[in-house]
Amino acid sequence: MTDVLGKSKQLYVSIKSKNKILYDGNVLTLTSKNESGVFDILLLHTNFITLVRDYVIIDKGLPTEKRFDFEKGVLYVIANKVDIYIGI
């Protein structure tokens, strides 16, 4: 999905464990939890890095919703791209 200038209207998310890629694609929203509590990442989110725990939910409340449960991981956001490494 792009706007009239060809810019993406979605986040690109990659969720990886040590052994495989769990998810790789575009989403509208991402929800997770860190030591401060539950947070959301939307399009144009500021660059950000954090330790995450328990879960990541993509497209929460939408028909495309998917949940990934895990103990802990690292999440970073740079220019509408979210990389998550779990099980580390």
C-alpha positions in Angstrom: 0.0 0.0 0.0 1.5 3.3 -1.1 0.4 7.0 -1.2 0.5 9.2 -4.3 4.2 9.9 -3.8 5.0 6.2 -3.7 5.7 6.2 0.0 4.6 3.1 2.0 1.6 3.5 4.3 2.6 0.4 6.3 5.4 -0.8 8.6 7.7 -3.5 7.4 8.2 -6.1 10.2 10.7 -8.9 10.5 10.5 -11.3 13.4 13.3 -13.8 13.7 14.4 -16.5 16.1 17.8 -18.1 16.2 16.6 -20.8 13.8 14.0 -19.2 11.5 12.1 -16.2 10.3 8.7 -16.2 12.0 7.2 -13.2 10.1 8.4 -11.0 7.3 6.0 -8.5 5.7 4.0 -5.3 6.0 1.6 -4.5 8.8 -0.5 -1.6 10.0 0.3 -1.8 13.7 2.5 -3.6 16.1 1.9 -4.1 19.9 4.3 -5.5 22.4 5.4 -5.1 26.0 8.6 -3.9 27.7 9.6 -3.0 31.3 7.4 0.2 31.1 4.3 -1.7 29.9 2.4 -2.3 26.7 3.2 -0.1 23.7 2.2 0.3 20.1 4.2 1.1 17.0 2.5 2.8 14.1 3.7 4.3 10.8 6.3 7.1 11.2 7.2 6.0 14.7 10.4 7.5 16.0 13.6 5.5 15.8 13.6 3.3 18.9 15.2 0.2 20.5 14.0 -1.8 23.5 14.0 -5.2 25.1 10.6 -6.8 24.7 9.0 -9.7 26.5 6.0 -12.1 26.4 4.5 -11.3 23.0 4.3 -9.3 19.8 0.9 -8.7 18.1 0.7 -7.4 14.6 -2.4 -5.7 13.3 -4.2 -6.0 16.7 -8.0 -6.0 16.3 -7.9 -6.5 12.6 -8.7 -9.6 10.5 -5.0 -9.9 9.8 -4.0 -10.1 13.5 -1.2 -12.5 14.4 0.3 -13.1 17.9 3.8 -14.4 18.6 4.5 -15.5 22.1 8.1 -15.7 23.5 10.1 -15.1 26.7 12.2 -12.1 25.6 13.7 -10.3 22.7 15.1 -7.2 21.2 13.1 -4.8 19.0 14.3 -1.9 17.0 12.5 0.6 14.7 14.3 2.6 12.0 12.5 4.5 9.3 9.3 2.4 9.3 11.2 -0.9 9.5 10.8 -3.0 12.7 13.2 -5.8 13.4 12.6 -8.2 16.3 15.0 -10.9 17.4 13.5 -13.3 19.9 14.8 -16.0 22.1 18.2 -14.4 22.7 
